[in-house]
């Protein structure tokens, strides 16, 4: 997990810092759906060379709370 202090170093914007000093985010959509969570990071490798120095540290969100609004069921996406 990314702390608020670490977020500053990688120029990641925290919406707020929780009691554990973790970088948290919150998103609200126009129809009323919301989600929130904390930022985490993992090392991503490209190609066949999986040596540690060749990976990139990529931050991403880990949702912990989600509120679905009723309009969400009207639109869906499919891989088919």
N, C-alpha and C positions, 0 to 999 in steps of 0.2 A: 504494500500500500504506500501511497505517496503522502508524505507529511507536508504541512503547509510551508515549512522551511525549504524542503526539497523542491516544491512546486515553484517557488520563486527562482531557484537556480535554473530550472528548465523553461521558465517563462510560461507556466501553466496557470490559468486563472481559476482560483477557487471561489465558488459562490459564498462559502463560509467554512470555518474551521470548527470541527466538533470537539467534544471534550478530550478526545484522544489525539488532538492536533492533526487529524487527517484532513486532507484536501477533499472537500465535498462539493457536489454540484446539485442543481435543481433545475428542471426544465418544465415549462408549462406551454401547452399548445392552445391554439385559439378556440378549439371546441371543448376545452376543459380538462383533457387528459394531462396528467403530470407524472413525472418520475424523478427520482433522486437516488444518489448513491455516493460512493467514494471513488477517487481515481486510483488506479493500480498501474503497474507497468510490467512488461515482460520483454525478454530478448527475442527478437525475430531474426531468423537466418534466411538467406537467399542462396539458392544453388546448392552445391554438394559440400561446400566447406563449412562445417558446423563448429569451427573453433571459436572459442569465446570472444576473441578480439574482433571477429568478423561479423558479429551480430549487432543489430541496432536495438537500443532500448526504446520501446514504443509505449507511451502512456495511453490508457483507454479507461472508459467508465465501467464500473461494476454496479449495476442497479441493485438497490436494496428495498426500495419502495416504489410501487407503481399503482396509479389510480386510472382505471379505464373509464372513459366517458362513453355514453351510449352511442354516439355517432361513429365511434371507431369501427363498429360492425358493418357500416355501410360501404367502406372502402377496404379492399384487401389486395394483396399482391401475391402472385404465384410464380414458381419457377417453370411451370408447364407451358 
